[in-house]
């Protein structure tokens, strides 16, 4: 029978600047889309295991498809 581990997963939260596409109609923001193909540059640690930051950035920047994020209509 395989052993189960109770070890907590490595977790880190970071942020970095990305370009966004903003649509304004008649003075109101109608839609905001995050452009997700931007490489991670100058990440800022937010919370979690700071020693995991470099590995997490590498995983986030490995060319995997990210979903497009869009807010509004």
C-alpha positions in Angstrom: 0.0 0.0 0.0 1.5 3.4 -0.9 2.3 5.8 1.8 0.3 9.0 2.1 2.0 12.2 2.9 0.6 15.0 5.0 3.2 17.5 3.8 1.7 20.8 2.8 2.1 21.8 -0.9 4.6 24.5 -1.8 2.6 27.7 -2.3 3.6 31.2 -3.2 1.6 34.2 -4.4 3.3 36.8 -6.6 2.3 39.7 -8.8 3.8 41.4 -11.8 2.6 44.0 -14.3 0.9 42.9 -17.5 -0.7 45.0 -20.2 -4.5 45.2 -20.4 -6.8 46.1 -23.2 -9.5 48.5 -22.0 -12.6 49.4 -24.0 -14.5 52.6 -23.1 -17.9 53.4 -24.5 -19.6 56.8 -23.8 -17.3 57.5 -20.8 -17.8 54.0 -19.2 -15.4 51.1 -19.1 -17.2 48.4 -21.0 -14.6 45.7 -21.0 -11.1 44.9 -19.6 -9.0 42.0 -21.0 -5.8 40.9 -19.4 -3.1 40.1 -22.0 -1.8 36.9 -20.7 1.2 36.2 -23.0 3.4 38.7 -21.2 6.5 37.1 -19.8 6.9 37.3 -16.0 9.3 40.2 -15.2 10.2 41.6 -11.8 7.7 39.6 -9.7 6.8 40.9 -6.3 6.4 38.4 -3.5 2.9 38.7 -1.8 2.6 35.7 0.5 3.4 32.0 1.1 6.8 30.4 0.8 9.2 33.0 -0.5 11.9 30.4 -1.1 9.6 28.9 -3.8 9.2 32.1 -5.8 11.9 31.4 -8.4 10.4 27.9 -9.1 6.9 29.3 -9.2 7.9 32.1 -11.7 9.6 29.5 -13.9 6.4 27.4 -13.9 4.2 30.4 -14.7 6.5 31.4 -17.5 7.0 28.0 -19.2 4.9 28.7 -22.2 1.8 26.9 -21.0 -1.5 28.2 -22.2 -3.2 30.5 -19.7 -6.8 31.3 -19.9 -7.7 34.8 -21.2 -9.2 36.9 -18.5 -12.0 39.3 -19.5 -14.2 41.5 -17.3 -17.3 43.2 -18.6 -19.3 42.5 -21.6 
